[in-house]
Amino acid sequence: MPALITVIGELNTPRYPVMGNLLSACLPRAPIKIWNAGDIGVKTDEVGLSGSLTQVIKTFAPKGKRKSEIIDGSPKEAVSKLIEKLKAGHLI
């Protein structure tokens, strides 16, 4: 069943990695195994670009225009102004 579980930050204190462990993970003692198509039992024409059912024609990052506004006043006034603006923009 799909589920979304969230927790608050105060639930736990995160452990920070030890620098020695990070460095040892990058040494030859921890090699990265590289597999090819033969290692996993597939034909080369079934994987990669030749095996792909789709092709990427173009990639781009959409140009977004952001607008910001600072709402001054007490917290209660700021909330009221924010709600008015959201309603005016048909966002709520």
N, C-alpha and C positions, 0 to 999 in steps of 0.2 A: 504494500500500500504506500503511495507517496506520502511523505511527511516532511515538515519543516520544523526543525527544533532550534531554538535560540536560547542563549544564556546571557546573563549579565557579566560584565567584566570583573566584578568583585567576587565571582564564584571561585576563582582559582588564581594563584600566582604562577605565571608562566616560568618555566625553567629556561634559562639561556644556555645555548650550546657552549661547551668548553672549546677554546681555541685549538687545543691539541687534538681533539677529536675531529674537528673540521679539517685540519691539516692532514691528519692521517688518512682521512677518507679520500684525499686527492693524491696520495702516494701510490706507487706501483703495487703496494700490498693490497690495494683495493682496485683491481683493474676493471675496466668496463668491457664486458663481452659484446662483441659485435656479431650479429647473426646475419646471414644472407638468406636468400630464398630457399636454397638447398637445405640449410640447417633446420628450417621450419616445415619442410616438405611441400612446398608449392612451386609451381612453374614460374619462371621469370616474367612470362607474359600475363600472369594473373595478378601481379603486384606492380606498384610504381605507376608511372604515367601510362605505360602501355596497358596495364590492367584496370585502370580507372574508368568508371562509367561516366564520369563527368570531367569537364575541363574548365579551368579558371581562365576566363577571357580577359578580365580586368579587375584589379583591386584598387580601392581608393578609400580615403577617409573622408566622410561627409564634412562639409564645412558648416559648423554649428555657430550660430550667433547667440551668445548668452547675454542676458540682460539682468542686471542686479540692482537692488534698491535697498537702502538701509532705512528701516522704520524706527524713528525716534519716539521717545515717550516712556512711560512706565510700562512694566510688563503687561498689565491689563489693557492699557491703551494700545500697545503694539499688537497684541493678539487681536483686538477688535479691528484695527486697521488691516491687519493681514487677512482676516476672514472676509472683510469687505472686498479687498482686492481679489481674493480667490473667487468669490462669488461673481464679481464683475467680469472676471475672465472665464466664467463658466467652468471652473476647475472643481468646484464643490457645489 
